[in-house]
Amino acid sequence: MEWNLADLLERVTDAVPEREAVVCGARRLTFRALDERATRLANHLRAAGVGPGDHVGLLLYNGTEYLESMYAAFKLRAVPVNVNYRYVEEELRYVLDDADVSAIVFHQELAPRLEAVHPALPRLATLVGVEDGSDADLAPLGAVEYEAALAAAGAERDFPPRSSDDLYVLYTGGTTGMPKGVMWRHEDIYFAALGGGGTGTRPLDRPEDVAERARAGRTRCLPASPFMHGTAHWMAWATLLSGGSVVVSPDRHFDPVRLWELIAREQVSYLVVVGDAFARPLVEALDRLGPDVDVSSCRVLLSGGAVLSPAVKRALTDRLPGTLVVDGYGSSEGGGQGRSVTVAGSEVPEAPQFAIDDETAVLDPELRPVTPGSGTVGKVARRGHVPLRYHKDPVKTAATFPVVDGVRWAVTGDDALVEADGTITLLGRGSASINTGGEKVYPEEVEATLKGHPGVFDAVVVGLHDLRWGERVVALVQPRPGPAPSFEELDVHVRRRLAGYKAPRQIVFVDLVHRAPSGKPDYRWAQRTAAAHLGLEPV
C-alpha cells in the first residue's frame, strides 16, 4: 500500500464503512456511500477518457459533490484543480487554461460563465454539471448531469495500482498576482497538511496504520470557508482520513447564527474558520442565539489561512471558556507548520506567536537558519515534505524552492523572528509590507491593533505613494453601527500600542471591508479604494 490519498481513504472506508462521513443538509453519507458515489463518478470520468495525470477542474460551491469529485479524481490518479467560483469570465478562462484542465465538474448556476469561455479552451472535453435548482441550461456545453452520471456508472473499484508520487495541486492567488498552481506529491501533502504528521499529530509509520487511527476517530469537523480554498478542504480531508465526520453548511453565504445552529444540531466538535472575518461575527452572533441552541460541543475553534487578532481571541475564550482557540500557521507552499493555542484565562500576546514543527525554520537572506533570540528578521521556510514545483513556472519554482547544502526548502515569503524559546513571532508577508521612510510596516500588525478598538468592526491596511516617505500607511476601517470613531481617537489607540511610524497617516471609512470567500483581505480592492478616495497613487 502506498501513501496515496485514494488508497488511504479506501482503507478508512473498509475499516469504518457504516460511520457517517459527510453531512450536508438532508444528505447524510456513510463512508461506504461516499466511496461508492466517488467510485461511480470516477468510472464515468474514466469512460469519458480521463486518466492518470489529467487535470479535473472543480468549479463548485460547498457540498458533498466537492469532496466526491476530489476523491474520484484521486481514484483515477487524475489531479483535481480548485477553481474560484467568484472568477469573472477572463479570470476563469485564464486559470482553466493555465491548469490544463481537460474535465470539469461545476454547479449548474455557473454554466453561463463556463459557456462563455469554453470555446477558448479546446482541451476541455468532459463536463459534468451538478443540478442546483437554477434554470441554467447544461445542453449548450454538452454537459452530463451529475446524478445521472453516477446512476449510469458502475460502482466497482477496479482501478489500477496507484502511487505515493501521484499529484495534488492547489491553485492559490495569494494577495497579489495571477493564480498559480502548487504541485505536491500525495505522500508529501498527506504528511504536510492532511493529518499524516506535523504539529500536534503523531506521524504514522505505515499506510496500513490509517485504519487503526480511523477506528478511534470521532471528530465532527465543520469547515466554514469554501472548499475551493486549501484551509477548508485540507481540514475536510484530514478529518475523513482520521475516520471523523465532515459537516458541510448548505448555505452559500456566511450566516453566523445559522452556523451556530448547525453546530448545535450536528454536535460539531471542531470548527474551522479563516481569521477575524469569520470569527468576529461568530462571537457577536452568540448573543442572538435562542436558549435551546447549545454550542458546548464545539471543543476546538481553529483559524487557518489568516491570523486571529488578540481582541477576537479574548472574546472567543471569554464567551466559550470550554473551547480551545487555535491559530494554525501554514501556507499553500508549506502545509501546516505551527500553531498557537489560547484557552480561557491565558495571556494573549499582541503579536502572533507560534510553536513550529521540527521541519520549519526561519532563514536569513543567505538561507541560513536564524539564531534564536538574535532579533534577526528572516523568511519562514520548511524542509522535508514540500511541494515539487509551481505548475508551468520554473522561475517561480527556483525562487521559492531553493536547495541549500543538499536540503530542499519551501520559502513561504512570510517574515518572522525566532524567540529565545524557539517559537516564532510572525511579522507578515514581506511582499505586502509597507516601506515608509525606510521603516518596514506589516499590515497585519496594524490591522490587528485597529480591530482591538471597540468602535472598529474590521480593518485593512495598505501603502500608497508618498513624495516624502516613499509610501504612507493608510487604513480602510469598517466601523461598528453607531457613531464612527474619529481619526484622532484611532490614532491615539494605535500609537499607545505600536511605534508611531506604523500608525496610519489617513483613514478611509467604508461600509464593508472586502474580503475573499476564504476571509483573506482583498488588498488590491483596498489599494484602489483608498487611492481613489484620497487622490493618491497605489503602489
Secondary structure per residue as TSV (DSSP state, phi and psi in degrees):
chain	resnum	aa	ss	phi	psi
A	1	M	-	360.0	140.1
A	2	E	-	-100.8	165.4
A	3	W	S	-80.4	65.1
A	4	N	-	-112.3	133.7
A	5	L	H	-61.6	-39.7
A	6	A	H	-68.7	-42.9
A	7	D	H	-58.4	-44.8
A	8	L	H	-63.6	-45.2
A	9	L	H	-71.1	-32.4
A	10	E	H	-64.0	-37.7
A	11	R	H	-65.6	-40.4
A	12	V	H	-61.9	-43.9
A	13	T	H	-58.2	-44.3
A	14	D	H	-67.6	-25.8
A	15	A	H	-80.6	-37.7
A	16	V	S	-134.4	60.1
A	17	P	T	-61.1	-33.4
A	18	E	T	-96.0	0.9
A	19	R	S	-74.0	146.0
A	20	E	E	-67.4	129.2
A	21	A	E	-104.6	-49.4
A	22	V	E	-138.6	135.0
A	23	V	E	-123.9	128.8
A	24	C	E	-147.3	108.9
A	25	G	T	61.7	-128.9
A	26	A	T	-81.4	-11.9
A	27	R	E	-87.0	126.8
A	28	R	E	-129.3	117.4
A	29	L	E	-113.0	127.9
A	30	T	E	-74.2	169.9
A	31	F	H	-59.5	-37.4
A	32	R	H	-62.7	-44.9
A	33	A	H	-68.1	-40.9
A	34	L	H	-59.5	-45.1
A	35	D	H	-63.5	-41.3
A	36	E	H	-65.8	-43.2
A	37	R	H	-64.6	-41.2
A	38	A	H	-65.9	-38.5
A	39	T	H	-64.0	-43.2
A	40	R	H	-62.1	-42.4
A	41	L	H	-64.7	-41.1
A	42	A	H	-60.7	-42.3
A	43	N	H	-66.6	-35.8
A	44	H	H	-62.7	-47.7
A	45	L	H	-64.0	-39.6
A	46	R	H	-63.1	-41.6
A	47	A	H	-63.5	-26.8
A	48	A	T	-85.6	-0.4
A	49	G	T	105.9	3.1
A	50	V	-	-79.7	132.2
A	51	G	-	-144.8	-167.6
A	52	P	T	-53.7	131.8
A	53	G	T	85.2	-13.4
A	54	D	-	-71.3	148.2
A	55	H	E	-100.9	128.1
A	56	V	E	-114.9	112.8
A	57	G	E	-75.2	143.3
A	58	L	E	-120.0	98.1
A	59	L	E	-103.9	75.0
A	60	L	-	-136.7	146.8
A	61	Y	-	-77.7	173.7
A	62	N	S	-65.6	142.3
A	63	G	S	170.0	173.9
A	64	T	H	-62.5	-29.2
A	65	E	H	-62.1	-29.9
A	66	Y	H	-64.3	-51.1
A	67	L	H	-68.2	-37.5
A	68	E	H	-60.5	-41.6
A	69	S	H	-69.5	-39.8
A	70	M	H	-59.4	-48.1
A	71	Y	H	-61.3	-43.0
A	72	A	H	-60.5	-44.1
A	73	A	H	-62.4	-43.9
A	74	F	H	-62.8	-36.5
A	75	K	H	-59.2	-33.3
A	76	L	T	-88.7	-0.2
A	77	R	T	65.3	21.0
A	78	A	-	-87.0	177.0
A	79	V	E	-123.6	108.0
A	80	P	E	-70.5	142.2
A	81	V	E	-122.3	118.4
A	82	N	E	-72.8	130.4
A	83	V	-	-125.1	129.7
A	84	N	-	-71.5	118.6
A	85	Y	T	-72.5	-6.8
A	86	R	T	-89.5	-5.1
A	87	Y	-	-61.5	138.4
A	88	V	-	-78.8	176.5
A	89	E	H	-56.8	-47.0
A	90	E	H	-67.2	-38.6
A	91	E	H	-64.1	-40.6
A	92	L	H	-64.6	-46.1
A	93	R	H	-58.7	-43.4
A	94	Y	H	-60.1	-50.9
A	95	V	H	-70.8	-36.1
A	96	L	H	-66.9	-35.2
A	97	D	H	-73.0	-47.2
A	98	D	H	-61.9	-35.3
A	99	A	T	-84.1	-1.8
A	100	D	T	56.7	43.4
A	101	V	E	-72.4	127.0
A	102	S	E	-110.6	-11.8
A	103	A	E	-144.3	155.1
A	104	I	E	-148.6	141.8
A	105	V	E	-114.0	127.9
A	106	F	E	-144.6	154.8
A	107	H	E	-78.3	141.0
A	108	Q	G	-53.2	-38.8
A	109	E	G	-56.6	-27.6
A	110	L	G	-91.4	3.2
A	111	A	H	-58.6	-43.4
A	112	P	H	-59.5	-39.1
A	113	R	H	-65.4	-41.3
A	114	L	H	-68.6	-38.4
A	115	E	H	-60.9	-36.3
A	116	A	H	-66.2	-30.2
A	117	V	H	-103.6	-11.0
A	118	H	G	-56.5	-41.5
A	119	P	G	-59.2	-25.1
A	120	A	G	-88.4	7.3
A	121	L	-	-126.8	73.3
A	122	P	T	-62.1	-22.1
A	123	R	T	-73.7	-25.0
A	124	L	-	-79.9	102.8
A	125	A	-	-115.3	-21.4
A	126	T	E	-118.7	121.3
A	127	L	E	-130.3	133.3
A	128	V	E	-128.4	122.8
A	129	G	E	-107.0	130.8
A	130	V	E	-91.1	118.2
A	131	E	-	-64.1	137.1
A	132	D	-	-138.4	15.8
A	133	G	S	86.0	-3.6
A	134	S	-	-80.9	170.5
A	135	D	-	-101.6	14.2
A	136	A	-	-65.3	143.2
A	137	D	-	-95.3	127.0
A	138	L	S	-85.0	-17.6
A	139	A	G	-60.3	-44.3
A	140	P	G	-58.8	-25.2
A	141	L	G	-88.3	-9.5
A	142	G	T	66.7	28.7
A	143	A	-	-84.3	144.9
A	144	V	E	-91.1	137.8
A	145	E	E	-71.9	139.4
A	146	Y	H	-57.1	-54.9
A	147	E	H	-65.9	-32.4
A	148	A	H	-66.5	-38.4
A	149	A	H	-62.8	-42.8
A	150	L	H	-65.5	-42.1
A	151	A	H	-64.1	-32.5
A	152	A	H	-87.0	-12.0
A	153	A	S	-97.3	157.5
A	154	G	-	-76.3	160.3
A	155	A	-	-109.7	18.6
A	156	E	-	-85.9	135.8
A	157	R	-	-87.5	60.4
A	158	D	-	-101.4	63.0
A	159	F	-	-101.5	147.3
A	160	P	-	-64.6	165.4
A	161	P	-	-57.5	146.6
A	162	R	-	-110.9	179.3
A	163	S	-	-136.9	152.6
A	164	S	T	-64.1	-19.2
A	165	D	T	-88.0	-0.2
A	166	D	-	-58.9	158.0
A	167	L	E	-105.4	145.9
A	168	Y	E	-126.0	138.7
A	169	V	E	-127.2	141.1
A	170	L	E	-124.1	113.9
A	171	Y	E	-82.0	129.5
A	172	T	E	-135.5	134.3
A	173	G	-	-97.3	-15.2
A	174	G	-	59.5	-146.4
A	175	T	S	-101.4	-16.4
A	176	T	S	-143.3	163.4
A	177	G	S	83.4	170.9
A	178	M	S	-76.9	153.5
A	179	P	-	-59.3	146.4
A	180	K	E	-136.1	145.9
A	181	G	E	-95.5	122.1
A	182	V	E	-94.1	118.7
A	183	M	E	-98.7	124.7
A	184	W	E	-120.9	150.5
A	185	R	E	-75.7	151.0
A	186	H	H	-56.6	-45.9
A	187	E	H	-60.1	-41.4
A	188	D	H	-69.5	-43.4
A	189	I	H	-69.6	-31.3
A	190	Y	H	-62.3	-46.9
A	191	F	H	-78.5	-25.9
A	192	A	H	-84.7	-30.2
A	193	A	H	-144.4	-14.6
A	194	L	S	-112.3	24.8
A	195	G	S	97.8	-0.2
A	196	G	S	-71.4	-24.2
A	197	G	S	-178.3	-165.1
A	198	G	S	102.4	-167.5
A	199	T	T	-59.2	122.0
A	200	G	T	82.3	2.8
A	201	T	S	-128.9	130.1
A	202	R	-	-74.6	121.5
A	203	P	-	-62.8	144.0
A	204	L	-	-78.7	149.3
A	205	D	S	-91.2	-35.0
A	206	R	S	-135.6	148.3
A	207	P	T	-56.2	-33.0
A	208	E	T	-63.3	-22.9
A	209	D	H	-69.0	-12.6
A	210	V	H	-62.5	-30.2
A	211	A	H	-67.1	-42.7
A	212	E	H	-62.3	-43.4
A	213	R	H	-62.8	-39.4
A	214	A	H	-64.2	-37.4
A	215	R	H	-62.6	-28.0
A	216	A	H	-92.2	-5.9
A	217	G	-	-74.9	132.0
A	218	R	-	-137.7	8.2
A	219	T	-	-64.1	137.6
A	220	R	E	-116.4	105.6
A	221	C	E	-107.7	133.2
A	222	L	E	-117.3	102.7
A	223	P	E	-79.4	116.2
A	224	A	-	-85.1	-16.4
A	225	S	S	-95.8	169.7
A	226	P	-	-65.4	143.0
A	227	F	T	-64.3	-17.7
A	228	M	T	-69.3	-8.8
A	229	H	S	-107.9	148.4
A	230	G	H	-58.3	-40.5
A	231	T	H	-53.2	-46.2
A	232	A	H	-71.5	-50.3
A	233	H	H	-76.8	-23.9
A	234	W	H	-61.4	-47.5
A	235	M	H	-68.0	-34.8
A	236	A	H	-64.0	-45.9
A	237	W	H	-68.2	-39.9
A	238	A	H	-59.4	-38.4
A	239	T	H	-66.7	-48.5
A	240	L	H	-62.5	-42.1
A	241	L	H	-70.3	-13.5
A	242	S	T	-102.5	7.9
A	243	G	T	83.5	12.3
A	244	G	-	-88.6	-177.5
A	245	S	E	-115.3	139.3
A	246	V	E	-104.1	123.2
A	247	V	E	-101.8	125.9
A	248	V	E	-114.7	127.1
A	249	S	-	-72.3	129.1
A	250	P	-	-77.1	-8.3
A	251	D	-	-73.7	138.8
A	252	R	S	-90.7	-7.6
A	253	H	S	-127.7	141.1
A	254	F	-	-68.9	119.6
A	255	D	-	-126.9	105.5
A	256	P	H	-62.3	-36.0
A	257	V	H	-66.0	-46.5
A	258	R	H	-63.6	-33.1
A	259	L	H	-67.1	-43.4
A	260	W	H	-61.9	-40.4
A	261	E	H	-62.0	-38.5
A	262	L	H	-66.9	-40.5
A	263	I	H	-59.5	-44.5
A	264	A	H	-66.5	-44.1
A	265	R	H	-65.4	-40.9
A	266	E	H	-96.9	4.4
A	267	Q	T	53.4	48.9
A	268	V	-	-67.1	132.8
A	269	S	-	-103.5	-16.0
A	270	Y	E	-139.9	108.8
A	271	L	E	-104.6	132.6
A	272	V	E	-117.3	124.1
A	273	V	E	-128.8	177.9
A	274	V	-	-125.5	94.3
A	275	G	H	67.3	-167.4
A	276	D	H	-64.5	-27.0
A	277	A	H	-57.7	-31.4
A	278	F	H	-96.1	-44.9
A	279	A	H	-69.2	-39.6
A	280	R	H	-63.7	-49.4
A	281	P	H	-61.7	-32.0
A	282	L	H	-66.2	-40.8
A	283	V	H	-60.8	-47.9
A	284	E	H	-70.8	-24.7
A	285	A	H	-73.3	-17.1
A	286	L	G	-58.8	-30.0
A	287	D	G	-73.8	-13.8
A	288	R	G	-104.9	6.2
A	289	L	S	-80.3	147.5
A	290	G	-	-69.4	160.4
A	291	P	T	-64.2	-20.1
A	292	D	T	-93.0	3.3
A	293	V	-	-92.8	101.3
A	294	D	-	-102.1	112.0
A	295	V	-	-105.0	18.2
A	296	S	T	-68.0	-13.0
A	297	S	T	-66.7	-22.4
A	298	C	-	-75.8	98.7
A	299	R	-	-91.5	-22.0
A	300	V	E	-136.1	131.7
A	301	L	E	-119.1	114.0
A	302	L	E	-108.1	131.8
A	303	S	E	-107.1	124.2
A	304	G	E	-125.9	145.3
A	305	G	S	91.2	-18.6
A	306	A	S	-158.1	138.4
A	307	V	-	-80.2	139.2
A	308	L	-	-75.2	140.9
A	309	S	-	-74.5	154.3
A	310	P	H	-56.2	-39.3
A	311	A	H	-62.1	-40.1
A	312	V	H	-72.1	-37.5
A	313	K	H	-59.6	-45.1
A	314	R	H	-62.9	-42.3
A	315	A	H	-64.0	-39.9
A	316	L	H	-64.3	-47.2
A	317	T	H	-72.2	-27.6
A	318	D	H	-67.0	-43.7
A	319	R	H	-83.3	-27.2
A	320	L	-	-126.0	68.9
A	321	P	T	-62.8	-18.6
A	322	G	T	-93.2	7.3
A	323	T	S	-109.6	132.8
A	324	L	E	-78.6	128.8
A	325	V	E	-103.5	118.2
A	326	V	E	-119.7	125.0
A	327	D	E	-92.2	118.4
A	328	G	E	-96.2	131.1
A	329	Y	E	-105.5	133.5
A	330	G	E	-179.3	-172.3
A	331	S	E	-159.8	167.9
A	332	S	T	-60.8	-31.5
A	333	E	T	-91.5	-13.7
A	334	G	T	-120.5	-9.8
A	335	G	E	70.8	-156.2
A	336	G	E	-86.0	125.6
A	337	Q	E	-122.0	-16.5
A	338	G	E	-171.4	174.0
A	339	R	E	-154.4	157.9
A	340	S	E	-132.1	126.2
A	341	V	E	-111.8	130.7
A	342	T	E	-120.6	132.6
A	343	V	-	-124.3	165.1
A	344	A	T	-55.5	130.3
A	345	G	T	87.5	-9.2
A	346	S	-	-81.9	157.3
A	347	E	-	-75.1	137.5
A	348	V	-	-110.1	111.0
A	349	P	-	-64.7	148.2
A	350	E	S	-70.6	-30.8
A	351	A	S	-101.2	143.9
A	352	P	-	-69.1	120.7
A	353	Q	E	-120.5	138.5
A	354	F	E	-132.5	139.0
A	355	A	E	-82.1	129.0
A	356	I	E	-109.3	162.0
A	357	D	-	-80.8	174.5
A	358	D	T	-69.6	-18.9
A	359	E	T	-94.3	-1.0
A	360	T	E	-102.9	141.0
A	361	A	E	-146.9	168.8
A	362	V	E	-111.5	123.5
A	363	L	E	-106.3	139.9
A	364	D	-	-79.5	179.1
A	365	P	T	-58.8	-22.4
A	366	E	T	-91.2	10.2
A	367	L	S	63.4	37.5
A	368	R	-	-111.7	144.6
A	369	P	B	-58.9	136.2
A	370	V	-	-73.1	140.4
A	371	T	-	-72.6	127.6
A	372	P	T	-56.4	136.5
A	373	G	T	77.6	4.2
A	374	S	S	-80.0	-17.0
A	375	G	-	80.6	6.1
A	376	T	-	-79.5	130.6
A	377	V	-	-85.9	129.7
A	378	G	E	-138.0	-175.0
A	379	K	E	-100.3	135.8
A	380	V	E	-70.1	135.0
A	381	A	E	-142.4	160.8
A	382	R	E	-134.9	144.5
A	383	R	E	-120.0	179.4
A	384	G	S	86.6	-114.6
A	385	H	S	-83.4	94.7
A	386	V	-	-129.8	164.4
A	387	P	-	-64.4	162.9
A	388	L	-	-77.2	-43.1
A	389	R	E	-178.0	172.8
A	390	Y	E	-88.5	141.1
A	391	H	T	-64.8	118.4
A	392	K	T	60.7	31.3
A	393	D	-	-140.8	78.1
A	394	P	H	-66.2	-29.9
A	395	V	H	-67.5	-48.7
A	396	K	H	-64.7	-35.9
A	397	T	H	-60.9	-47.4
A	398	A	H	-63.0	-35.8
A	399	A	H	-74.2	-36.7
A	400	T	H	-88.2	-27.7
A	401	F	S	-121.6	64.5
A	402	P	-	-74.0	156.3
A	403	V	E	-109.0	123.6
A	404	V	E	-123.9	117.8
A	405	D	T	51.7	41.6
A	406	G	T	81.5	-1.3
A	407	V	E	-104.9	127.7
A	408	R	E	-91.4	127.1
A	409	W	E	-113.7	149.8
A	410	A	E	-105.7	110.6
A	411	V	E	-98.0	110.9
A	412	T	E	-78.8	-22.0
A	413	G	E	98.5	-6.6
A	414	D	E	-82.8	132.6
A	415	D	E	-87.2	143.2
A	416	A	E	-156.5	161.7
A	417	L	E	-110.5	149.1
A	418	V	E	-104.7	119.8
A	419	E	-	-77.7	167.3
A	420	A	T	-60.3	-29.1
A	421	D	T	-86.7	3.7
A	422	G	S	93.7	-12.0
A	423	T	-	-72.0	162.8
A	424	I	E	-114.4	146.0
A	425	T	E	-104.6	116.6
A	426	L	E	-81.9	126.6
A	427	L	E	-94.5	-37.6
A	428	G	E	141.9	178.1
A	429	R	E	-73.9	120.3
A	430	G	G	-58.4	-36.2
A	431	S	G	-69.4	-19.4
A	432	A	G	-98.4	-2.6
A	433	S	-	-68.3	155.6
A	434	I	E	-109.4	126.4
A	435	N	E	-100.5	104.9
A	436	T	E	-118.6	109.7
A	437	G	T	61.7	31.1
A	438	G	T	87.8	-8.7
A	439	E	E	-95.8	140.7
A	440	K	E	-95.5	128.9
A	441	V	E	-119.4	127.4
A	442	Y	-	-95.4	120.6
A	443	P	H	-53.6	-39.7
A	444	E	H	-58.6	-37.4
A	445	E	H	-66.6	-43.1
A	446	V	H	-71.1	-38.9
A	447	E	H	-60.6	-45.6
A	448	A	H	-61.8	-38.1
A	449	T	H	-67.7	-44.6
A	450	L	H	-60.9	-40.8
A	451	K	H	-71.5	-10.2
A	452	G	T	-79.9	-8.2
A	453	H	S	-80.0	135.5
A	454	P	T	-63.0	-19.9
A	455	G	T	-92.4	1.3
A	456	V	E	-110.0	126.7
A	457	F	E	-89.6	-42.6
A	458	D	E	-152.5	158.5
A	459	A	E	-157.3	148.8
A	460	V	E	-139.4	142.7
A	461	V	E	-122.7	135.0
A	462	V	E	-136.0	169.2
A	463	G	E	-109.1	137.1
A	464	L	E	-121.6	155.8
A	465	H	E	-59.4	139.6
A	466	D	E	-139.8	127.1
A	467	L	T	-63.2	-33.2
A	468	R	T	-87.8	-45.4
A	469	W	T	-101.7	-2.1
A	470	G	E	86.5	-58.9
A	471	E	E	-137.6	147.8
A	472	R	E	-117.5	149.3
A	473	V	E	-84.1	124.9
A	474	V	E	-128.8	135.8
A	475	A	E	-113.8	138.2
A	476	L	E	-102.9	123.7
A	477	V	E	-121.8	129.6
A	478	Q	E	-100.1	106.8
A	479	P	E	-76.8	163.0
A	480	R	-	-74.4	164.1
A	481	P	S	-55.8	144.0
A	482	G	S	106.6	-172.1
A	483	P	S	-60.1	131.1
A	484	A	-	-75.1	145.4
A	485	P	-	-64.6	149.5
A	486	S	-	-78.1	162.7
A	487	F	H	-57.2	-44.4
A	488	E	H	-60.6	-40.2
A	489	E	H	-65.1	-44.1
A	490	L	H	-69.8	-34.2
A	491	D	H	-62.9	-45.1
A	492	V	H	-63.2	-42.7
A	493	H	H	-58.2	-45.5
A	494	V	H	-69.9	-45.9
A	495	R	H	-67.6	-21.3
A	496	R	T	-71.9	-18.1
A	497	R	T	-117.8	-21.7
A	498	L	S	-132.6	160.6
A	499	A	-	-58.9	147.3
A	500	G	G	-57.6	-34.2
A	501	Y	G	-68.1	-15.1
A	502	K	G	-86.7	-13.6
A	503	A	S	-70.5	135.1
A	504	P	-	-57.6	132.8
A	505	R	S	-74.4	-29.5
A	506	Q	E	-142.1	152.4
A	507	I	E	-129.1	130.3
A	508	V	E	-109.5	119.6
A	509	F	E	-85.7	131.6
A	510	V	-	-127.4	156.6
A	511	D	S	-71.1	-32.0
A	512	L	-	-151.9	128.9
A	513	V	-	-79.7	122.7
A	514	H	-	-77.4	132.1
A	515	R	B	-135.1	156.4
A	516	A	-	-69.1	163.3
A	517	P	T	-56.7	-24.0
A	518	S	T	-71.7	-16.9
A	519	G	S	101.0	-7.0
A	520	K	-	-76.9	147.2
A	521	P	B	-64.1	145.5
A	522	D	-	-94.1	88.1
A	523	Y	H	-68.8	-29.3
A	524	R	H	-66.1	-43.7
A	525	W	H	-60.4	-43.0
A	526	A	H	-63.0	-42.8
A	527	Q	H	-64.3	-44.8
A	528	R	H	-62.6	-44.0
A	529	T	H	-65.8	-46.4
A	530	A	H	-63.8	-43.0
A	531	A	H	-63.7	-42.8
A	532	A	H	-65.8	-39.6
A	533	H	H	-69.7	-36.3
A	534	L	H	-101.0	-5.2
A	535	G	T	69.6	32.7
A	536	L	-	-115.1	171.4
A	537	E	-	-94.4	133.7
A	538	P	B	-69.1	154.6
A	539	V	-	-76.9	360.0
